[in-house]
Every structure is written in structure tokens, then in C-alpha cells.
């Protein structure tokens, strides 16, 4: 199976090219191999355009080779009509005899139907090659379909002495804790996720735009908590640079834990990933309800002496990176990870 794994690794590598553009579709990678040589490869185009398998097939110059080739793909080929026709039909049309799949698509519209269609056509199907890696690659997609909520990334910056904001400030704009390199990385992250959320106080105190400015990419949908509907339309977050979803007391009950209610509302809006950027109270709410998947925490060299304490997060980081004089720690919510178990053996479905 080592050869299969090598080609699935290539699928994962090229699939990442779709990060931030395919949403809410998964960022699939596909490779077509003939006589141990890659003759075509592709990744999912921006939402509404061609899927990875279609792009890989289109990249093959000599289509007569397809009936003697193997298609490798990170996720089960779709079997239903959406914005585009089913990929499984195209595979069958070109008589590709063997398909190797990283993991099954949990979307109820697919969920094994693509494999069944391929098998019925006489195609030899191998499932579960680098399954864990493929499920991790498609974490946003699987979280949305399996847990009925977006994939949630917590992000904040704290001072060297543990504050997320100073006690007082002279202007209604952000007080920068991190350097320009860290801020550019944050804008890259914004381009990769479908939405970004802040609370009322962050809008009032910082008047942020929550857009991508220091990185080329698509602005995320902005989500603003406004329990008493007091935010005026002249705040920058309500400009036309991106869609803004305002969540008020007519949408959720702010007298009860709000994180789960927000997740339900965003799921209904088909938001499959979101960055929670603050402030401290909003972030802590998601931590306390255990509704988060990753936390990305910067620590700068500035000291505030007093101010708003940073959120409290238990556990050790899985990685730590230094950006000149900033430190970035990445945390993974192991409790959330353990809620989903994945089989670790290959399954072969042949003709």
C-alpha cells in the first residue's frame, strides 16, 4: 500500500491549493496515474466550479490512457447533482478502472453512494488510504456535517503579562500587541476561513473592519454579537466590503449559554468554519462550553500592567512558533477530537 499512500500524499498536497476558495465545499485533491507516472492532477475550483476529479481528468492530454489508469482522491467522489454534475458519473464515463479514496464523504447526499455507483459500474475501489490524514485535511467539512456546527478556531493576542487589552485607551481603535508579521499571518487565516466573529465590546472599542488587508484573499463573512441591538450602522464592520451577520436577542437568548446557540444559527446559515477573535468574554464563552477545535494564541512583548485578562485555556500547546519577538502557541481540543473515531484499516471494494 506504500504506493497508494505516496499518491494520496500528493493529493493532500495539491488539495491545499483550494483552502479559502472552495467553501462550503471540501478542498479535495485528485491525481491520475498511468504506468507509475502522474498524467493528470487537480484540486477543487472555487465554489460553483469544477471539482478536483474533473480538473484532474481534464488535465490528462491523452484521454485514451484513462481506461488504463488509477484515480487517487482524498474524498469519495460525489454522486449527486449540485452546482456541478456527479464526479462518479464522469469517472464511469471515461472507464477509469480503479479508484483509491482517502476517506468516505459523510455528507448525507453522498455517504457511500459514490462508491456504490463506481462499484456497480465494475470499478475496483480502495477506501481508507491515509484516512486519518485525509479526515484531518477535510476537518472543516467533516465537523460541519458530523457535529452540525462550524469548525471553530479561537484566536487572540495577549500581552507578556497576560492581558488581552489595556484598562484604558485614548482612541477607538485596536491596541496592537503583536508585530506586523503576526498581523499578516492573522489576515492569511481570515482568508482561509468562511467567517469571523466578535462581540459587541470589540466593535465599540476597536471599530475593526475584520477583513483581509495584509494578505491576498477573500474576506470572511463577519458575525457580530449585538444583544441589545445598539450597534449603529456607521461602524466599519457594517460596510460593504463583506457580508455581516448581526446576532441579536431576537436570534438567540443571551441569558443562556450562547456558544451552542451561535453554532446552531451558523450551521443553518451553512457556515462551515469560523474564527472567534474576541473579546475575552466571547472567547471564554466558547471555551467554557467546550465548543472549539483549535486555539491560536499570540504573546507579544508589550506589558499592560493592568487591563482585561486573557481567556483561560487548559492544556499544553501542540506547537510553538516565534515571530521575531512574538510567540504563537497552537492548541488542539483533544476532548472534541475524541468524540469522533475513525477506522484505521483499508477497505477494498472490487468488482
C-alpha positions in Angstrom: 0.0 0.0 0.0 3.0 2.3 0.1 2.5 3.4 -3.5 -1.1 4.2 -2.7 0.0 6.3 0.2 2.5 8.2 -1.8 -0.1 9.3 -4.3 -2.7 10.2 -1.7 0.0 12.4 -0.1 0.3 14.2 -3.4 -3.5 14.6 -3.4 -3.4 16.1 0.1 -0.6 18.4 -1.0 -2.4 19.9 -4.1 -5.8 19.9 -2.3 -4.5 22.6 0.0 -4.5 25.0 -3.0 -8.3 25.2 -2.6 -8.1 26.5 1.0 -10.3 29.5 1.4 -11.9 29.4 -2.0 -13.9 26.1 -2.2 -16.1 26.8 0.9 -18.5 25.4 1.8 -17.3 22.6 -0.5 -14.3 20.5 0.7 -10.8 21.2 -0.7 -10.3 17.9 -2.5 -7.1 16.9 -4.3 -7.0 14.3 -7.1 -4.2 12.5 -9.1 -4.4 10.2 -12.1 -1.6 7.6 -12.5 -0.7 5.5 -15.5 2.2 3.1 -15.5 3.5 4.7 -12.3 3.5 8.2 -13.7 1.2 11.0 -12.9 -0.6 12.1 -16.1 -3.1 14.4 -14.6 -3.9 16.2 -11.3 -6.3 18.7 -10.0 -7.9 20.3 -6.9 -11.3 21.7 -6.2 -12.0 25.0 -8.0 -13.8 27.9 -6.3 -17.3 27.2 -5.2 -19.7 26.5 -8.0 -16.9 25.4 -10.4 -15.2 22.1 -11.2 -14.4 19.5 -8.6 -10.9 18.0 -8.2 -11.7 14.8 -10.2 -13.0 16.9 -13.1 -9.9 19.1 -13.1 -7.6 16.0 -12.9 -9.3 14.3 -15.8 -9.3 17.5 -17.9 -5.5 17.8 -17.3 -4.9 14.4 -19.0 -3.8 15.2 -22.5 -4.3 11.7 -23.9 -7.7 10.7 -22.7 -7.3 7.1 -24.2 -5.0 6.4 -21.2 -7.8 6.9 -18.7 -9.3 3.4 -19.2 -5.9 2.0 -18.1 -5.2 4.4 -15.2 -5.9 4.8 -11.4 -7.6 7.8 -9.9 -6.5 8.8 -6.4 -8.6 11.2 -4.4 -8.8 12.5 -0.8 -12.6 12.2 -0.5 -15.2 10.0 -2.0 -16.3 11.2 -5.5 -19.8 12.8 -5.3 -22.8 11.0 -6.7 -25.4 13.8 -6.8 -26.1 16.9 -8.8 -25.3 20.2 -7.1 -23.6 23.2 -8.7 -21.9 20.6 -11.0 -22.7 17.1 -12.3 -21.6 14.0 -10.2 -17.9 13.2 -10.4 -18.6 9.5 -10.1 -20.5 9.7 -13.5 -17.5 11.3 -15.2 -15.2 8.6 -13.8 -17.5 5.9 -15.1 -17.9 7.7 -18.5 -14.1 7.6 -19.0 -14.0 3.9 -17.8 -11.3 4.6 -15.2 -10.8 1.0 -13.8 -9.5 1.8 -10.3 -10.2 4.5 -7.8 -8.3 4.9 -4.5 -10.1 7.0 -1.9 -8.7 8.6 1.3 -12.0 8.7 3.2 -15.7 8.4 2.7 -17.8 11.6 2.3 -20.1 11.9 5.4 -22.4 14.3 3.6 -25.8 12.5 3.6 -26.1 13.3 -0.2 -23.1 11.1 -0.8 -22.2 8.9 2.2 -21.1 5.8 0.2 -23.4 6.4 -2.8 -20.4 7.5 -4.9 -18.6 4.3 -4.0 -21.7 2.2 -4.7 -22.1 3.7 -8.1 -18.5 3.1 -9.0 -18.6 -0.5 -7.8 -21.8 -1.1 -9.8 -20.0 0.0 -12.9 -17.3 -2.6 -12.3 -14.7 -0.2 -10.9 -12.2 -1.5 -8.4 -12.4 0.7 -5.3 -9.9 1.0 -2.4 -11.0 3.1 0.6 -9.2 4.3 3.7 -5.6 5.1 2.4 -4.2 7.7 4.8 -7.7 8.0 6.2 -6.7 9.9 9.3 -4.7 12.4 7.3 -7.5 12.9 4.8 -10.1 13.4 7.6 -7.8 16.0 9.2 -7.4 17.7 5.8 -11.2 17.9 5.5 -11.7 18.8 9.1 -13.9 21.8 8.3 -16.2 19.7 6.1 -16.5 16.8 8.5 -17.1 19.0 11.5 -19.9 20.8 9.7 -21.6 17.5 8.6 -20.9 15.4 11.7 -21.2 17.9 14.5 -23.7 20.2 12.8 -21.6 23.3 13.5 -18.7 25.2 12.0 -15.1 24.2 12.6 -14.2 26.7 15.4 -10.8 28.4 15.7 -10.2 30.7 18.7 -7.7 33.4 18.2 -6.3 36.1 20.5 -3.2 38.1 21.3 -2.1 38.7 24.9 0.5 40.9 26.5 3.6 39.5 28.1 1.8 39.9 31.5 -1.4 38.1 30.4 -3.8 40.9 29.3 -5.9 40.9 26.1 -6.5 44.7 26.3 -5.3 47.6 28.5 -7.5 49.1 31.2 -8.0 52.3 29.3 -7.1 53.7 25.9 -7.4 57.1 24.2 -8.8 56.1 20.8 -11.5 53.7 19.5 -9.1 51.5 17.6 -7.1 48.3 18.3 -4.1 48.5 20.6 -1.5 46.3 18.8 0.1 43.6 21.0 1.8 41.8 18.1 4.2 42.8 15.3 3.4 43.2 11.6 4.4 39.7 10.7 2.0 38.2 13.2 -0.8 40.5 12.0 -0.1 39.5 8.4 -0.5 35.8 9.4 -3.8 36.6 11.0 -5.0 38.1 7.7 -3.9 35.0 5.9 -6.0 33.0 8.4 -9.0 35.2 7.8 -8.8 34.4 4.0 -8.8 30.7 4.8 -12.0 30.6 6.9 -15.6 31.3 5.9 -16.5 33.6 8.8 -15.1 35.7 11.7 -16.9 36.6 14.9 -16.5 39.3 17.5 -18.6 40.6 20.4 -20.3 44.0 20.9 -17.5 45.4 23.0 -14.8 44.7 20.4 -16.9 46.6 17.8 -17.4 49.5 20.2 -13.9 49.7 21.5 -11.8 48.9 18.4 -14.2 49.6 15.4 -12.5 46.8 13.4 -13.1 46.0 9.7 -12.5 42.2 10.1 -11.3 42.0 6.5 -8.3 40.7 4.7 -5.9 43.7 4.1 -2.4 42.4 4.5 -3.0 39.2 2.5 -4.5 38.5 -0.9 -7.7 36.5 -0.4 -11.4 36.5 0.1 -12.9 38.5 3.0 -14.7 36.3 5.5 -18.3 36.8 6.5 -18.4 39.0 9.6 -20.5 37.8 12.5 -21.2 40.4 15.2 -22.9 39.8 18.6 -25.3 42.7 19.4 -27.6 41.5 22.2 -29.4 44.8 22.7 -29.3 45.9 19.0 -27.3 49.1 20.0 -24.6 49.0 17.3 -25.1 51.7 14.7 -24.6 51.2 11.0 -21.7 53.7 10.9 -19.3 51.1 12.4 -16.8 49.9 9.9 -17.9 46.3 10.3 -21.2 47.1 8.6 -19.6 48.5 5.4 -20.0 46.7 2.0 -16.6 45.0 2.0 -18.1 41.8 3.1 -21.4 40.3 4.3 -22.1 40.9 8.0 -24.4 38.8 10.1 -25.7 40.6 13.2 -26.9 38.3 16.0 -29.3 40.0 18.4 -31.7 38.9 21.2 -34.3 38.1 18.6 -31.9 35.4 17.2 -30.7 33.8 20.5 -31.3 34.0 24.2 -28.4 35.9 25.7 -29.5 34.9 29.2 -28.5 31.3 28.5 -25.1 30.0 27.3 -24.7 31.4 23.9 -22.0 29.4 22.1 -24.2 26.4 21.3 -26.9 28.8 20.1 -24.5 30.6 17.8 -23.3 27.3 16.4 -26.8 26.3 15.6 -27.5 29.6 13.9 -24.3 29.5 11.8 -24.9 25.9 10.8 -28.3 26.9 9.5 -26.5 29.6 7.5 -24.1 27.0 6.0 -21.1 28.5 7.7 -18.6 25.6 7.9 -15.6 27.4 9.6 -15.2 30.4 11.8 -12.5 32.3 13.7 -13.6 33.7 17.0 -11.5 36.8 17.5 -12.9 38.3 20.7 -13.1 39.8 23.1 -12.2 37.9 26.2 -15.8 37.3 27.3 -16.8 35.9 24.0 -13.8 33.7 23.7 -14.2 32.4 27.2 -17.8 31.5 26.5 -16.7 29.1 23.7 -14.0 27.7 26.0 -16.4 27.1 28.9 -19.0 25.4 26.6 -16.2 23.3 25.0 -17.1 24.5 21.6 -13.8 24.9 19.9 -11.4 22.9 17.8 -8.2 25.0 17.7 -6.8 27.9 19.6 -4.1 30.1 18.2 -2.7 32.4 20.9 -0.1 35.1 20.3 2.0 36.5 23.1 3.7 39.9 22.5 6.5 41.7 24.3 4.3 44.6 25.4 3.2 44.8 29.1 -0.1 46.5 30.2 0.3 46.1 34.0 -3.5 46.1 34.3 -6.4 45.6 32.0 -8.7 42.8 30.6 -7.3 39.4 31.5 -6.8 37.0 28.6 -9.0 33.9 28.4 -8.2 30.8 30.4 -7.3 27.8 28.4 -6.2 24.5 30.0 -3.8 22.1 28.3 -0.4 22.2 26.6 0.1 23.6 23.1 0.8 21.2 20.3 3.2 23.6 18.7 5.0 26.8 19.5 6.5 29.3 16.9 8.4 32.5 17.3 7.9 35.5 15.0 10.8 37.9 15.8 9.6 39.0 19.3 6.1 37.3 19.3 5.3 33.8 20.3 2.5 31.8 18.7 1.1 28.7 20.6 -1.3 26.4 18.8 -3.8 24.3 20.9 -6.0 21.4 19.8 -9.1 20.5 21.7 -8.4 16.8 22.4 -11.9 16.4 24.0 -13.5 17.3 20.8 -11.1 15.1 18.8 -12.0 12.1 20.9 -15.7 12.5 20.0 -15.1 11.0 16.5 -13.5 7.7 16.0 -12.2 6.6 12.6 -11.4 3.1 11.3 -7.7 2.7 10.6 -7.7 -0.2 8.1 -8.1 -0.2 4.3 -11.3 -1.4 2.8 -11.3 -2.8 -0.7 -14.5 -2.9 -2.7 -13.8 -4.6 -6.1 -15.8 -5.8 -9.0 
